[in-house]
């Protein structure tokens, strides 16, 4: 009997309902003619790059060859020459708390940079952070840039624009998103349009070059809005899209043309609904190994949607319920992520087998193999890994003689028994990975769990179990 491993993580409200799980791993299509349709690989690791500040990150933006990072109440710049990073603290302070929105225009000889936070707006001038105000601009809740204009939204449904490549706002430089009386949460530039997200609607605006007032005119309107201000990503520079967001109905939607296609599962939607503070849901993106990953984080879990395959997985730092990394910005020809608990910045590296110097545990759980209510006496279970992956000159024993941990559950995934360790083979060594005489399954069948923490290349292709059926 082939053991079925999921192509998308599928936990559920009750453990015994689960359809298998993928934690810190992802799938990809196996080459034609391979012995399996899919390969399971460890999620990309995170290598230390540099430190910026003393506390936790709030946002970052690449401006030319300079990365601006807001950490705590300070702003820092980072540049890179060769393998060396140079980090400089700017004068002044950034107010508010929580994530910030950072945007810059194309003014010459120096771009103007604005930082929007929960208490107001700051401007970076001559290496110093200073307060920014404009008498024609009311209290705003988001900031972005497109086509030479800064855009600011308000909770009352207004969107203001600056003058072209300037920070000045005139009294008639605004529109009101009036398709529905739901206010605005966020403005997002995507492709050639400006998306204005409200609590229950999304309006698409296009630059038609209006000579006075607001330069854009309204186009398509969607009857779904945005769940929370930070729960959208896919519009970032150097990320090819598509745009994905947590919609106002608690689903995750991917934009296909003007169609907000639902890509979430009922369990994911229950997780979202369980997060009562909507500002705690934060989305980000990064690329690795030819895969485009969209990440949704809360304080209690992290979910990853692989745009390349259409599958979901989970991500969890060892010792935590969620992933320790936040945000995601492409700078210096690499994807950088930020430690949510401190000043460290890491680069995403698909060839790395560790996360911030600690084990990155790949965890694959099969579906529940059963023939309810019959049971099976399992004589043998065999697991198909690419073996011989040890490194002769690696760290002993975790790299020289790596192992996989294999355990199983007969109560529907509520508990797993003591794990058995099986060698993955020293460099070039062929080994068979078998588990013998594991006893009688329950009426719920059997669920297998494969874990690998040793920092070597892991390719898992599947498994089978052999046994004799027992009558009810």
C-alpha positions as CSV (number, residue, x, y, z in Angstrom):
1,X,0.0,0.0,0.0
2,X,1.4,3.4,-1.0
3,X,1.6,5.8,1.8
4,X,0.0,9.1,0.7
5,X,1.8,12.3,1.6
6,X,0.0,15.6,1.0
7,X,0.9,18.1,-1.7
8,X,-0.5,20.9,0.5
9,X,-0.6,21.0,4.3
10,X,-4.0,20.1,5.7
11,X,-4.4,20.3,9.5
12,X,-8.0,20.7,10.8
13,X,-9.9,21.6,13.9
14,X,-9.6,18.1,15.3
15,X,-6.3,16.2,14.9
16,X,-8.2,13.1,13.7
17,X,-9.6,15.0,10.8
18,X,-6.2,16.1,9.4
19,X,-5.1,15.2,5.9
20,X,-1.4,15.4,6.5
21,X,0.9,18.3,7.1
22,X,4.0,19.9,5.6
23,X,6.1,21.9,8.0
24,X,9.3,23.7,7.0
25,X,9.2,22.0,3.6
26,X,7.7,22.3,0.2
27,X,7.0,20.2,-2.9
28,X,8.1,20.5,-6.4
29,X,7.3,18.5,-9.6
30,X,9.8,15.7,-10.0
31,X,11.6,15.4,-13.4
32,X,9.7,13.3,-16.0
33,X,10.5,9.7,-15.5
34,X,11.4,10.0,-11.8
35,X,10.3,7.3,-9.4
36,X,7.8,9.8,-7.9
37,X,5.5,12.5,-9.1
38,X,6.7,15.0,-6.5
39,X,9.8,15.7,-4.5
40,X,9.7,17.0,-0.9
41,X,12.4,19.5,0.0
42,X,13.4,21.4,3.1
43,X,12.3,25.0,3.3
44,X,15.1,27.5,2.5
45,X,17.3,28.4,5.4
46,X,18.3,31.8,6.7
47,X,21.9,33.0,6.9
48,X,23.0,35.9,9.0
49,X,23.7,39.0,7.0
50,X,24.1,42.0,9.4
51,X,22.5,43.8,12.4
52,X,20.6,47.1,12.2
53,X,19.7,48.7,15.5
54,X,19.0,47.2,18.9
55,X,15.3,46.1,18.9
56,X,12.7,44.7,16.5
57,X,12.2,45.7,12.8
58,X,9.3,47.7,11.6
59,X,9.9,47.9,7.8
60,X,12.4,48.4,5.1
61,X,12.7,49.9,1.6
62,X,15.5,49.8,-1.0
63,X,16.2,53.2,-2.6
64,X,18.7,52.7,-5.4
65,X,21.6,50.9,-3.8
66,X,20.7,51.9,-0.2
67,X,18.5,49.9,2.1
68,X,16.5,51.9,4.6
69,X,15.5,50.0,7.7
70,X,13.3,51.2,10.5
71,X,14.1,49.4,13.8
72,X,12.5,50.6,17.0
73,X,12.5,54.4,16.9
74,X,15.5,54.7,14.7
75,X,16.1,54.5,10.9
76,X,19.3,52.9,9.5
77,X,20.8,52.7,6.1
78,X,22.6,49.6,4.8
79,X,24.9,49.2,1.8
80,X,26.9,46.3,0.5
81,X,30.3,46.1,-1.2
82,X,31.4,42.6,-2.0
83,X,30.5,40.5,1.0
84,X,30.6,43.4,3.5
85,X,27.6,45.4,4.7
86,X,27.9,48.9,6.1
87,X,25.1,50.0,8.5
88,X,24.7,53.7,9.5
89,X,22.2,55.2,12.0
90,X,20.4,58.3,10.8
91,X,19.7,61.2,13.1
92,X,16.2,61.9,14.5
93,X,13.6,59.4,15.6
94,X,10.6,57.5,14.1
95,X,7.4,57.8,16.1
96,X,4.6,55.4,16.7
97,X,4.8,51.7,17.0
98,X,4.1,48.6,14.9
99,X,5.0,48.3,11.2
100,X,5.7,51.3,9.0
101,X,5.0,52.2,5.4
102,X,8.0,53.6,3.6
103,X,8.0,55.2,0.1
104,X,10.2,57.3,-2.0
105,X,9.7,59.4,-5.2
106,X,12.0,60.0,-8.2
107,X,12.9,63.6,-7.4
108,X,16.4,64.6,-8.5
109,X,19.1,65.0,-7.4
110,X,17.9,63.3,-4.3
111,X,14.8,61.1,-3.8
112,X,12.4,62.2,-1.1
113,X,11.6,59.5,1.4
114,X,8.6,59.4,3.7
115,X,7.9,57.0,6.7
116,X,4.3,56.5,7.7
117,X,3.5,55.1,11.2
118,X,0.7,54.9,13.7
119,X,1.3,58.4,15.0
120,X,2.1,60.4,11.9
121,X,4.6,60.8,9.1
122,X,8.4,61.5,9.1
123,X,10.6,62.7,6.2
124,X,14.3,61.8,5.6
125,X,16.3,64.8,4.6
126,X,20.1,65.0,4.5
127,X,20.5,61.8,6.6
128,X,18.1,63.0,9.3
129,X,14.6,61.9,10.2
130,X,12.3,64.9,10.8
131,X,8.5,65.3,11.3
132,X,6.5,65.8,8.1
133,X,3.2,67.8,8.0
134,X,1.1,69.3,5.4
135,X,-1.8,71.6,6.2
136,X,-4.0,70.0,3.4
137,X,-3.4,66.5,4.6
138,X,-5.7,65.1,7.4
139,X,-4.9,62.1,9.6
140,X,-3.9,59.2,7.3
141,X,-3.5,55.4,7.8
142,X,-1.3,54.3,4.8
143,X,1.3,55.6,2.4
144,X,2.6,54.4,-1.0
145,X,4.0,55.7,-4.3
146,X,3.3,55.3,-8.0
147,X,3.9,57.3,-11.2
148,X,5.6,60.1,-9.4
149,X,3.0,60.6,-6.7
150,X,2.9,59.8,-3.0
151,X,-0.6,58.5,-2.1
152,X,-2.1,58.7,1.4
153,X,-5.4,57.1,2.5
154,X,-7.8,57.9,5.4
155,X,-10.2,55.8,7.4
156,X,-13.0,58.0,6.0
157,X,-12.4,56.7,2.4
158,X,-10.3,59.5,1.0
159,X,-7.1,59.1,-1.0
160,X,-4.8,62.1,-1.3
161,X,-1.9,62.5,-3.8
162,X,1.1,64.7,-3.6
163,X,2.3,66.9,-6.4
164,X,4.5,65.2,-9.1
165,X,7.8,64.1,-7.5
166,X,7.1,66.3,-4.5
167,X,5.8,65.9,-1.0
168,X,3.4,68.9,-1.2
169,X,-0.3,68.1,-1.1
170,X,-2.9,70.6,-2.5
171,X,-6.4,71.0,-1.1
172,X,-8.0,69.5,-4.2
173,X,-5.5,66.6,-4.6
174,X,-7.9,63.9,-3.4
175,X,-10.8,61.6,-4.2
176,X,-13.3,59.6,-2.1
177,X,-13.6,55.9,-2.7
178,X,-17.4,55.8,-2.8
179,X,-18.3,52.5,-4.3
180,X,-19.2,51.4,-0.8
181,X,-19.2,53.5,2.4
182,X,-16.5,51.4,4.0
183,X,-13.5,53.8,4.4
184,X,-10.0,52.8,3.3
185,X,-7.3,50.7,4.9
186,X,-4.5,50.6,2.4
187,X,-3.4,51.8,-1.0
188,X,-1.3,49.4,-3.1
189,X,0.3,50.1,-6.4
190,X,0.1,47.0,-8.6
191,X,1.2,46.9,-12.2
192,X,-0.3,50.1,-13.8
193,X,-3.1,50.5,-11.3
194,X,-3.6,51.8,-7.8
195,X,-5.7,49.5,-5.6
196,X,-7.6,51.2,-2.8
197,X,-8.6,48.6,-0.2
198,X,-11.5,49.3,2.0
199,X,-13.2,47.2,4.7
200,X,-15.6,45.6,2.2
201,X,-14.5,46.7,-1.3
202,X,-11.5,47.2,-3.5
203,X,-11.4,50.0,-6.1
204,X,-9.0,50.0,-9.1
205,X,-7.8,53.5,-10.1
206,X,-5.8,54.2,-13.3
207,X,-3.6,57.2,-14.2
208,X,-5.4,59.1,-16.9
209,X,-3.4,62.3,-16.5
210,X,-6.1,64.5,-15.0
211,X,-4.7,68.0,-15.3
212,X,-6.0,69.2,-11.9
213,X,-6.9,67.5,-8.7
214,X,-6.4,63.7,-8.4
215,X,-4.6,62.3,-11.5
216,X,-6.4,59.0,-11.5
217,X,-9.9,57.8,-12.5
218,X,-11.8,54.9,-11.1
219,X,-12.2,51.6,-12.9
220,X,-13.1,48.1,-11.7
221,X,-14.6,47.6,-8.2
222,X,-14.5,44.4,-6.3
223,X,-17.0,43.4,-3.6
224,X,-14.3,42.2,-1.2
225,X,-11.9,44.4,0.8
226,X,-8.9,43.9,3.0
227,X,-8.9,42.1,6.4
228,X,-6.1,44.1,8.0
229,X,-3.7,46.8,6.8
230,X,-0.7,44.5,6.7
231,X,-2.3,41.3,5.3
232,X,-1.4,41.9,1.6
233,X,1.8,41.3,-0.4
234,X,2.9,40.5,-3.9
235,X,3.3,44.1,-5.2
236,X,6.9,44.5,-3.9
237,X,9.7,45.5,-6.2
238,X,11.5,42.6,-7.8
239,X,8.6,40.2,-7.0
240,X,6.7,39.2,-10.2
241,X,3.3,38.9,-8.4
242,X,0.5,38.0,-8.3
243,X,-1.0,40.1,-5.6
244,X,-2.4,38.0,-2.7
245,X,-4.3,39.3,0.3
246,X,-6.5,38.3,3.2
247,X,-9.9,39.5,2.1
248,X,-12.6,41.1,4.2
249,X,-14.5,37.8,4.3
250,X,-11.6,36.0,6.0
251,X,-10.5,34.2,2.8
252,X,-7.2,34.4,1.1
253,X,-7.5,35.8,-2.4
254,X,-5.2,35.9,-5.4
255,X,-5.7,38.4,-8.1
256,X,-6.1,36.9,-11.5
257,X,-6.8,39.8,-13.9
258,X,-9.6,41.4,-12.0
259,X,-10.9,38.2,-10.4
260,X,-10.2,37.7,-6.7
261,X,-9.7,33.9,-6.7
262,X,-10.1,32.1,-3.4
263,X,-7.0,30.1,-2.6
264,X,-7.5,29.4,1.1
265,X,-8.9,26.2,2.7
266,X,-11.6,26.2,5.4
267,X,-9.0,25.5,8.1
268,X,-6.9,28.4,7.0
269,X,-10.0,30.6,7.2
270,X,-10.7,29.4,10.7
271,X,-7.2,30.3,11.7
272,X,-7.6,33.8,10.3
273,X,-11.0,34.2,12.0
274,X,-9.4,33.3,15.3
275,X,-7.0,36.2,15.1
276,X,-9.0,39.0,16.8
277,X,-6.4,41.7,16.3
278,X,-6.3,42.2,12.6
279,X,-3.1,44.2,12.7
280,X,-1.3,41.0,13.8
281,X,-1.8,39.3,10.4
282,X,1.2,40.3,8.3
283,X,2.0,39.2,4.8
284,X,5.4,39.1,3.0
285,X,7.0,37.5,0.0
286,X,10.3,36.0,-1.1
287,X,11.8,33.9,-3.9
288,X,13.9,30.8,-3.5
289,X,15.0,28.0,-5.8
290,X,12.6,29.1,-8.5
291,X,9.6,29.1,-6.1
292,X,7.6,32.2,-5.3
293,X,6.5,32.1,-1.6
294,X,3.8,34.3,-0.1
295,X,3.9,34.2,3.7
296,X,1.2,35.0,6.2
297,X,2.2,35.3,9.8
298,X,0.4,35.7,13.1
299,X,1.7,35.4,16.7
300,X,0.5,31.8,16.7
301,X,1.3,30.4,13.3
302,X,2.9,31.0,9.9
303,X,1.5,29.7,6.6
304,X,3.3,29.8,3.3
305,X,1.6,29.6,-0.1
306,X,3.8,28.4,-3.0
307,X,2.6,30.4,-6.0
308,X,4.7,28.1,-8.2
309,X,2.8,24.9,-7.2
310,X,-0.4,26.2,-5.6
311,X,0.3,24.3,-2.4
312,X,0.3,25.5,1.2
313,X,2.8,24.6,3.9
314,X,3.6,25.7,7.4
315,X,6.7,27.3,8.8
316,X,7.8,27.2,12.4
317,X,11.1,28.2,14.1
318,X,12.4,25.5,16.5
319,X,11.0,26.2,19.9
320,X,8.3,28.5,18.6
321,X,4.7,28.2,17.2
322,X,5.5,30.6,14.4
323,X,8.3,31.7,12.1
324,X,10.7,34.1,13.7
325,X,11.3,36.1,10.5
326,X,9.3,39.1,9.4
327,X,8.9,41.2,6.3
328,X,10.8,40.4,3.1
329,X,12.7,42.8,0.9
330,X,14.9,42.3,-2.2
331,X,18.2,44.1,-1.9
332,X,21.8,43.6,-3.0
333,X,20.6,40.8,-5.3
334,X,19.3,38.7,-2.4
335,X,16.0,38.3,-0.4
336,X,16.4,39.6,3.1
337,X,14.2,38.9,6.1
338,X,14.3,40.4,9.6
339,X,14.3,38.7,13.0
340,X,11.1,39.8,14.7
341,X,12.7,39.7,18.1
342,X,15.9,41.7,17.5
343,X,18.1,43.6,15.1
344,X,19.5,40.7,13.0
345,X,18.9,40.6,9.3
346,X,19.1,37.3,7.4
347,X,19.4,36.4,3.8
348,X,17.1,33.6,2.4
349,X,19.3,30.8,1.1
350,X,17.9,27.7,-0.5
351,X,21.2,26.0,-0.1
352,X,21.3,26.6,3.7
353,X,20.0,23.9,6.0
354,X,19.8,26.1,9.1
355,X,17.8,29.0,10.4
356,X,19.8,31.7,12.1
357,X,22.4,29.1,13.1
358,X,19.8,26.7,14.6
359,X,18.2,23.5,13.3
360,X,15.6,23.8,10.6
361,X,13.4,20.8,11.2
362,X,11.7,19.4,8.1
363,X,8.5,17.7,9.2
364,X,6.2,15.7,6.8
365,X,3.1,13.9,8.0
366,X,1.2,11.5,5.8
367,X,-2.5,11.3,5.3
368,X,-4.3,8.8,7.6
369,X,-3.8,5.4,5.8
370,X,-7.0,3.5,6.7
371,X,-9.6,1.1,5.5
372,X,-12.2,1.9,8.1
373,X,-13.2,0.0,10.1
374,X,-10.8,-2.7,9.1
375,X,-7.2,-2.8,10.5
376,X,-3.9,-3.8,9.2
377,X,-0.9,-5.7,10.7
378,X,2.0,-3.7,9.3
379,X,5.1,-6.0,8.7
380,X,7.2,-3.3,7.0
381,X,7.2,0.3,6.0
382,X,9.8,1.6,3.4
383,X,10.6,5.2,2.8
384,X,12.1,6.6,-0.4
385,X,14.8,9.2,0.2
386,X,17.7,10.3,-1.9
387,X,20.4,8.7,0.2
388,X,24.2,9.0,0.5
389,X,23.8,12.7,1.3
390,X,26.4,12.8,4.1
391,X,29.4,15.1,3.8
392,X,32.8,13.5,4.3
393,X,34.2,16.8,5.5
394,X,31.2,18.0,7.3
395,X,30.4,18.4,11.0
396,X,30.3,15.0,12.7
397,X,27.8,13.4,13.1
398,X,25.1,15.8,11.9
399,X,26.6,16.2,8.5
400,X,28.8,13.2,8.1
401,X,26.2,10.6,9.1
402,X,22.8,12.3,8.9
403,X,19.6,10.6,10.0
404,X,15.9,10.8,9.6
405,X,13.4,10.4,12.5
406,X,10.4,8.2,11.7
407,X,7.4,7.8,14.0
408,X,3.7,6.9,13.6
409,X,0.3,7.5,15.1
410,X,-2.6,5.1,15.4
411,X,-4.9,7.6,17.0
412,X,-5.4,10.0,14.1
413,X,-2.4,12.1,14.7
414,X,-3.2,13.1,18.3
415,X,0.0,11.5,19.5
416,X,3.0,9.9,17.9
417,X,5.1,7.1,19.4
418,X,8.8,7.2,20.1
419,X,10.7,8.0,16.9
420,X,13.1,5.5,15.3
421,X,16.3,6.9,13.7
422,X,17.4,5.7,10.2
423,X,20.6,6.6,8.5
424,X,20.4,8.7,5.3
425,X,23.8,7.4,4.3
426,X,27.3,8.8,4.4
427,X,28.6,10.5,1.2
428,X,27.8,8.2,-1.7
429,X,26.5,5.4,0.4
430,X,23.4,3.5,-0.6
431,X,21.1,2.5,2.3
432,X,17.6,1.2,2.6
433,X,15.3,2.9,5.0
434,X,12.8,0.4,6.4
435,X,10.8,0.1,9.6
436,X,9.9,-3.5,10.5
437,X,7.0,-5.1,12.5
438,X,5.1,-2.0,13.7
439,X,2.0,-3.8,14.9
440,X,-1.7,-3.5,14.2
441,X,-3.2,-0.2,13.1
442,X,-6.3,1.1,14.8
443,X,-9.7,1.7,13.2
444,X,-8.4,5.2,12.4
445,X,-5.6,3.8,10.4
446,X,-2.0,5.0,10.6
447,X,-0.3,8.3,10.1
448,X,3.4,8.5,9.5
449,X,5.7,11.3,10.5
450,X,9.1,12.0,8.9
451,X,11.5,14.5,10.4
452,X,15.0,15.6,9.4
453,X,16.9,18.2,11.4
454,X,20.5,17.4,10.3
455,X,21.8,20.1,8.0
456,X,22.2,18.1,4.7
457,X,20.3,18.1,1.4
458,X,17.0,16.3,1.8
459,X,14.9,14.9,-1.0
460,X,12.0,12.7,0.0
461,X,9.9,10.9,-2.6
462,X,7.4,8.9,-0.7
463,X,6.8,5.5,1.0
464,X,4.9,2.3,1.1
465,X,3.7,-0.1,3.9
466,X,3.2,-3.8,3.6
467,X,1.0,-5.9,5.8
468,X,-2.0,-8.1,6.1
469,X,-5.6,-6.9,6.5
470,X,-7.6,-7.9,9.5
471,X,-11.4,-8.4,9.5
472,X,-13.5,-6.1,11.5
